[in-house]
Amino acid sequence: MNSIVRSVSIETEVTASDFRNAMRQLTGGVSVVTAGRGRDISGMTVTSVSSLSVDPPALIVSINRESSSWPLVKRYGFFGVNILTSDQLDIAERFAGKGGLKGADRFAGARWMTRASGVPLLADALAAIDCEVEDIVERHSHAIIIGPVLDVTVSPRTAALAYWQGQYVAIDRDEDALRLAEVSVPAPRAARKR
């Protein structure tokens, strides 16, 4: 196989604003990443959670190294990923910093549980995933954390919270599937009027 290596010089620079506007086009599931134990806890709202592998089960999450959660992830070596339901907008906003609450105060008003790691996990999340830190890659303002999954709790609920174009959006499997079926599936021939 032949490969061609080219040296390309790019004269323009992508601004943070341009990049942010481009990334707003990517719809992301909303999760709260939690870290710490006891009263030494914090969490943050993210859209940067992704599956790394199924065998073994592992996640990747990217978090800002300026966040209050970062030192707790490093100190304790565990983190939780709480995938939010569409009716947990208040939790998403609280953990994003709205209202000025910090640390353990962000956890008030919701039911939390712990599993193997001791990290707080949201009892009513679509899925609450307990992870151990396996590797950390620090780049620029963020750290990419690779976390094998220790435990998973999945809810039977069907409506997720997503983030798109700078706004929170509800996605409901049942309701949205019905709407899509109405506009995209032609009626059977027998049902069509002649």
Buried (B, 14 or more C-beta within 10 A) or exposed (E): EEEEEEEEEEEEEEEEEEEEEEEBEEEBBBBBBBBBBEEEBBBBBBBBBEEBEEEEBBBBBBBBBEBBBBBBBBEBBBBBBBBBBBEBBEBBEBBBBEEEBEBBEBBEEBEBBBBEBBBBBBEBBBBBBBBBBEEBEEEEEBBBBBBBBBBBBEBEBBBBBBBBEEEBEBBBEEEBEEEEEEEEEEEEEEEEEE
